[in-house]
């Protein structure tokens, strides 16, 4: 649909009126990094997962003024049929555990009285080094090379020789590198990233500015009334991790480490989706349930309805332009609920 038509529909009451005729639903928004100056660390944190402070503030203002902010606990009770949510209910989530979540996003949320859920990549909390996907991005953004040979990587899913001479070509090669690293964990993950850095003639570098929170800062989020949950230990796509034991470690050990560091139960989880599809399957769903998580969020783009499996909660991305942001939210409340109940998609049983 054209931009002018979207803007006109958003400004009118047509979408809101039509939504009242649909069964109750809620929308969960997904964010990652919120920064005053995104360009400052753009070699590390991709612009695609970053919102400026100004944009995020406007989004939260709209959520507070035009919708009804709810918590993840509210969502859990809603999908179980144990709580009635207000109309146009919206929950806010933030992935990865960047320091800007506390320094920038949290004050904005407090200003509008919104309680969010923050999911931490547990192995990176308190570390000066950047997460693997940031290191890979940094390598491709700063390399002096004009080509990259990926043939040395086991399980390489793409062509061997990649052109790096233009931004689009470099972006394509970066995505291929993400695909290579996404199924890996722990030492094998670090070795693959280090090999890529060596191939691109980039030194292993610590970011000039600390990117990730520490445990005291995570506790500050809890004191401010926010949920703090797990985003695995090392941020793989767990559905593609080769061994069940490694999948279990990512979900179970991250949970136990968080509980020890925070001094309280951790029952909320977010599936990382750095690359590859799907991001979950029957096995990961089983592990998540047995680990003791009560909710888990995905990147499936859909509203949440009564009967949705609380371990398969869908979310929406948050487009930066105001009209696109509102269009996504308004349209979500109009989508049919039967496609999003607690059933596994056909592809989900395949890693």
N, C-alpha and C positions, 0 to 999 in steps of 0.2 A: 504494500500500500504506500502511496506517495506521502511525503512529509506533511504537506498541507492538510491532507485528509486525516492523518493521525492527530495532528494538532487540533483540528476542529472537533474530532470525536472526543479527545481528552478534555477539551474545554466544555463540551456539552455534558448533559446529564444522562445521555443515552446509554453509555456503558454501565454507569452506576445503577441505573434503573433496571437494565437487563440482568445485572448480576444478582439482584434481589430475587429473581425467579429461579435461580440455580440453588442446588443444595449447598449447605455451609462448607466453606473452604478457608484455608489460610495459605499465605505465601511466606516462604523463607527466603530471605535475600542473602547472597554470598558476596563477601568482600575479602580482600587480602591485605593490601598495604594502603595506608592513607598518609600522605606526605605533603608538607608545605611546598617543597621543591622537588618533585619527582625526578627531574633531570639530574639532580645532584648525585644520585646513585643508580642511574639508569643502565649503566654497564653491568650492574648486579641484579637489580629487580626490574623485571620486564614491565614496560609501560602498560601492557595489556592487563596486568593484575593490580595496577596502581590507580588510586583516585586522589585527586588533589584535595586538600583540606576544604577548599571552597565548595567543590562539587559534593563531597561527602556531607558537609554541613547542610547544603541545600536539600540533599536527599533525605536526611534525617528530619529536617524541618517539614518536608512534605509528608513523610511517614507519620509524624506526630500530628499534623494538622488535617490531613485528608484521609488518613487510615487509622487503625487502632493498633498500636504497638503491643505485642504480647511476648512472653518469654518462651524458651524452649520447653520448660516444664508445663506451661499452658498447652503447648502443641502436643506433648506426650499424652496429657489427660484427654485432649480433644480427639486424637485419633483412636483412643481406646473407648470413646463414647462416654467418658466420665466427666466432661466439662463442656459447657456451651461457651463458645468464643463470641466476642462482639463481631458484628459484620465488618468485613474488610480488614481482617486480622493479619498483621505482618510481623514476622520475627526477623531479627538481624543476626547474622553469623559472620565471623572473621577467621580465616584460616592462616596457618603457618607459624605464627608467634613472633612476628616482627616487633621490634621495640616501638615503632611508631603506633602500634595498636594501643599501647598504654599512653604514650606521650601526646598523641594527636587524636586518635579516634575516641578514646575513652572520655576525654573532656567534652567532646561534641555530643556524645551519647548522654552524658550526665546533664548537659544543658537542656536537652529535650526530654529527659526522664525516660530514656530507653535502656532497658537491660538487654545486653547482647550475649552471645555465646562465642568464646574465643577458643580456637583449637590449636594446640601447641605441638610442633614437631619436637618431641621430647629430647631426642639425642642432641639437638642444637641449642637447647636452653642453657644459657650461661656460657656459651662458646663464642670466642672471637671470630672463628672461621665462619664463612658463609655456608649455607646449605648447598648440597651438591648441584641442584638446578641453577642456583645463582653462580656457582663456580663455572659451570659449563657455559652459561650465558656470558660471563666475564671473559672467558677464553675466546669465544667467537667474536665478541665485540672489540677486543683489543689485539687480536692476532695480527702479525705482520704478513701472514701467509695469504696467498691468493687462491689456494686450493687445499683440500683436505682429503686424505686417503683413509677411509674408514674400514678397510679390509682386515685390519688386525683385530677387530672386535668380534668376539664370538657372538653369533646370533644377530649380526648386523642385518637389518631389515630392508636396506636400501642399496642404491648404487654405491660403488666403492669410492669413486672420485667425485668430489663436490667442489663446484666453483664457489669462490668466496669474493669475487671481484666486484660484486654489487650488493647493496643492502637486501634486495629480494632473494638473491642466490644465497647469501649468508644466512638469512632467516630460514630458508629451506634446509640448509645443512644443520643449523641449530636444532630444528625439529627432529631431524634424523638422529642427532646425538641424544636428544631426550628419549627417543624410542629405545636406543641402546641401553641407556642407564636406568630407565623406569622399572624394569623387572628385578633390579639388583638391590642388595641390602648389605649393610655393614662393610666389611673389608673389600668384598668384590666390587661394591659400588664405588668405594674410594679409589680402588685401583683403576677402574674404568675411567673415572673422571681425571685422575692423574695422567693416564695415558693420553687422553684427549688434550690435556694442557701441554704435554710434551710434544705431541704431534703438531700442535698449533704454535709451538715455540713461545708459550706463555708461562711465566713463573707462577708457582703456587703462592698466592697472595692473600693476605688478610685485608678485608675492607678497611678503608680509612676511617669510616664511621661504623660503630657497632650496629649490626643489623637486627640481632635477635635479643629477646628479653632474657633476663635471668629469673631465678625462682622467687626472689623478693618482689620483683616486678609483677610476676604472675599472681603472687599473693595479693598485691595491691589491686589487681582486677577483681579478685574475689571479694575483697573488702568493699569495693565500690558496687557490689551487688550483681556482678556478671557471672555467668557460667564459664568455667574453664574445663575444657575437655581435651582428649587425646587426638593427635593427627599422625599417629604411628611414631616409631623411633627415628626412622631415616627417610621417610617420605617416598617410598616406592609406590607403584601401582600394585597393591597387594594381590589383586586377582591374577597378575602375571608373574608373581614370585614363584620360583620353581618348586620349592619344597614346602609342605604343610607346616613343618616345624619352624621354618623361617617366617611364614605367615603368622603363626601363633605368637612368635616372639615379638613381631612388630605390634601386634594388638595387645597382647597380655603383658609383656614387659614394660611397654610404654605406660600402660595403666598402673602397674604396680609402682613404677618409679614416680609417677605423678602423685599417687596416693601417699607415698613416703615423704615426698618433698612438700606437698601441700597440707598433709596431716588430715585428710578427709577423703571420703569415697569419691571416685571419678567414674561417672556412669554415662558420659556423653562422648561420642566419637565422630570424627569426620574422615571419610575415605579420601585419601589423596588421589589426585588425577593429573599427574605431571605429563603423561603421554599414554598412548595406547587405549584401546577400548576392549571390553568394558572395564570398569573400575572395581567391580565386585562380582561375585558369582555364588553359587550354592555353598561352596566350601568356606568362603570368607564370611558369608552370612551366618553359617553354623558357628564359626570361631568367634564372631562378634557376640553372638547370643551366649555361648558358653563362657566367654570371658567375663560376663556380667554387665555389659553395657545395656542401658535402657533405651537409648536413642542412637542413631547413626545417620548422618546426612550424606547425600551424594551430590553429584552435579547434574542429575537428570532434571530437565527443565519442565516443571509442572507444579501446579498447586498441590497442597496437602488436603486430603479429605478424610472423613471418618472411615475407618477400616484400613487406612494405609498402614503397612507394617512400620512400626516406629524405628526399626533398624534399616529402613529404606526410605528415609524422608527426602523428598525432592526439593531442589532449590532453584532460584532464578538468579542469573547474573544481573548486575545493576549497570545498565548503559549510562554513560556520563551525561549526554544531553537531557535536559529536564523533560522534554516532550517524549523522548524514547523511554526514559525511566518510568514515567507515568503510564505510557502506552503498554509497556510490559506488565505492569502491575494490574491495570484495569482489565487487560485482555486475559490475564491469568485467572481472574475470578469468573470468567465466562467459559472456561474450558470444561468439557464434560468430565465428571469424576470417575466414570466406570473404567477409564483407561489407566487410572493411577491407584487402584486398590492394591491390596497386598498380594500381588501375583508377580512372579518372576518373569522378565522378558525371555523370549526364546533363546537369545544369545547368552544369557547370564550364566548358564550352566557350563559354558566353555571358557577356559582361562585364556 
